[in-house]
Amino acid sequence: MRYKLMLAGVLMAVLAPLTGLPAAAGGQQPDDLLQAREAVWRAWFAGDVPTLERLVPEDTIVVGAGDEDFESQAEVIADSKKFHEGGGKLIRLEFPVTKVQRFGDVAILYSRYVYEIESGGKRSVHAGHSTETFVLRDGHWVNPGWQTAADK
């Protein structure tokens, strides 16, 4: 009986990515996915163009909080550079809640975010929620799309 239960568990783990079931149960998420998400946010605030070019591919589509139009990779990088070159600094970044759905090489992250920045000598705290798409390409997670919505 123990063998059958173990075999069933192994089969579920192997087949989950093929069926659309979440790959990780019990709220545990792959560290490399969450690290990639954090790297994208931190690279944006730091004006880190090489990291953004690596993690935010050319086919990116973004809907940002307050944006009228969709943005591309080029616009994401331009906004990042403008923030950083204008003296903007990230003080704090938190994701108090994150839920992940994984479908093979695609993962969707639903998160609450809080960040504090300093810009123009003033600090401000921003909070909201985001939906981010990550795709496993060449063994690395990239972020080809997201939507953010600020809390009111």
C-alpha positions as CSV (number, residue, x, y, z in Angstrom):
1,M,0.0,0.0,0.0
2,R,2.8,2.4,0.9
3,Y,4.4,1.8,-2.6
4,K,1.1,2.6,-4.3
5,L,0.8,5.9,-2.4
6,M,4.4,6.8,-3.2
7,L,3.9,6.0,-6.9
8,A,0.7,8.1,-7.0
9,G,2.6,11.0,-5.4
10,V,5.4,10.8,-7.9
11,L,3.0,10.6,-10.9
12,M,1.1,13.7,-9.6
13,A,4.4,15.6,-9.3
14,V,5.5,14.6,-12.8
15,L,2.1,15.1,-14.5
16,A,1.1,18.4,-12.8
17,P,2.9,20.7,-15.3
18,L,1.2,18.9,-18.1
19,T,-2.3,19.2,-16.7
20,G,-2.2,22.8,-15.7
21,L,-2.2,22.0,-11.9
22,P,0.1,24.1,-9.8
23,A,3.5,22.5,-9.6
24,A,4.1,23.4,-6.0
25,A,1.5,22.6,-3.3
26,G,0.9,24.1,0.0
27,G,1.9,27.6,-0.9
28,Q,5.6,26.7,-1.6
29,Q,6.9,28.3,-4.8
30,P,10.1,27.8,-6.7
31,D,12.8,30.1,-5.4
32,D,14.2,30.9,-8.8
33,L,10.8,32.2,-10.0
34,L,10.3,34.5,-7.0
35,Q,13.9,35.7,-7.3
36,A,13.4,36.5,-11.0
37,R,10.3,38.6,-10.1
38,E,12.2,40.5,-7.4
39,A,15.1,41.0,-9.8
40,V,12.8,42.6,-12.4
41,W,11.3,45.1,-9.9
42,R,14.7,46.0,-8.3
43,A,16.3,46.4,-11.8
44,W,13.6,48.8,-12.8
45,F,14.1,51.0,-9.8
46,A,17.9,50.9,-10.2
47,G,17.8,51.7,-13.9
48,D,19.7,48.4,-14.5
49,V,19.3,48.2,-18.3
50,P,21.3,45.0,-18.8
51,T,19.2,43.1,-16.3
52,L,16.0,44.5,-17.7
53,E,17.0,43.5,-21.2
54,R,17.7,40.0,-20.0
55,L,14.5,39.5,-17.9
56,V,12.0,41.7,-19.8
57,P,12.0,40.4,-23.4
58,E,11.4,42.4,-26.5
59,D,7.8,40.9,-26.9
60,T,6.8,42.3,-23.5
61,I,3.3,43.9,-23.0
62,V,2.7,46.0,-19.9
63,V,-0.3,47.7,-18.4
64,G,0.9,49.9,-15.6
65,A,-1.1,51.6,-12.9
66,G,-2.3,54.9,-14.4
67,D,-1.0,54.2,-17.9
68,E,-3.3,55.0,-20.8
69,D,-1.6,52.7,-23.3
70,F,0.3,49.4,-23.3
71,E,4.0,49.6,-22.9
72,S,6.8,47.6,-24.6
73,Q,10.2,46.6,-23.4
74,A,11.7,49.8,-24.8
75,E,9.2,52.0,-22.9
76,V,9.7,50.0,-19.7
77,I,13.5,50.6,-20.0
78,A,13.0,54.3,-20.8
79,D,10.8,54.8,-17.8
80,S,13.3,53.0,-15.6
81,K,16.2,55.1,-16.8
82,K,14.1,58.3,-16.3
83,F,13.3,57.4,-12.7
84,H,16.9,56.4,-11.9
85,E,18.5,59.3,-13.7
86,G,16.1,61.7,-12.0
87,G,17.6,60.7,-8.7
88,G,14.8,58.2,-7.7
89,K,15.8,55.5,-5.2
90,L,14.0,52.4,-4.0
91,I,13.9,52.4,-0.2
92,R,11.7,49.3,0.4
93,L,10.1,46.6,-1.6
94,E,7.7,43.9,-0.3
95,F,5.4,41.3,-1.6
96,P,3.2,40.5,1.4
97,V,1.1,38.0,-0.5
98,T,1.9,36.1,-3.7
99,K,-0.1,33.3,-5.3
100,V,1.3,31.3,-8.2
101,Q,-0.3,29.3,-10.9
102,R,2.1,27.2,-12.9
103,F,1.3,25.7,-16.3
104,G,4.4,23.9,-17.5
105,D,6.9,26.7,-18.6
106,V,4.4,29.5,-17.8
107,A,3.7,30.9,-14.4
108,I,1.3,33.6,-13.4
109,L,2.0,35.5,-10.2
110,Y,-0.8,37.3,-8.4
111,S,0.7,39.6,-5.7
112,R,0.1,42.4,-3.3
113,Y,3.0,44.8,-3.4
114,V,4.3,47.7,-1.3
115,Y,7.3,49.9,-2.1
116,E,8.7,53.0,-0.8
117,I,10.7,55.4,-3.0
118,E,12.6,58.6,-2.6
119,S,12.3,61.1,-5.4
120,G,13.0,64.8,-5.4
121,G,14.0,64.6,-1.8
122,K,10.6,63.2,-0.7
123,R,9.6,59.7,0.3
124,S,6.4,58.1,-0.8
125,V,4.8,54.7,-0.2
126,H,2.9,52.9,-2.9
127,A,0.8,49.8,-2.6
128,G,-1.4,47.8,-4.9
129,H,-1.7,44.4,-6.7
130,S,-0.1,42.9,-9.7
131,T,-0.6,40.1,-12.1
132,E,2.7,39.0,-13.7
133,T,3.4,36.4,-16.4
134,F,6.7,34.6,-16.4
135,V,7.9,32.1,-19.0
136,L,10.8,29.7,-18.7
137,R,13.1,30.4,-21.7
138,D,16.4,28.6,-22.1
139,G,16.3,27.5,-18.5
140,H,15.6,31.0,-17.1
141,W,12.5,32.9,-16.1
142,V,11.6,36.0,-18.1
143,N,8.8,38.4,-17.5
144,P,7.0,39.2,-20.9
145,G,4.0,40.8,-19.4
146,W,2.3,42.3,-16.3
147,Q,-0.4,44.5,-15.1
148,T,-0.3,46.6,-11.9
149,A,-3.1,48.4,-10.1
150,A,-2.5,50.9,-7.3
151,D,-4.6,50.9,-4.2
152,K,-6.9,53.9,-3.9
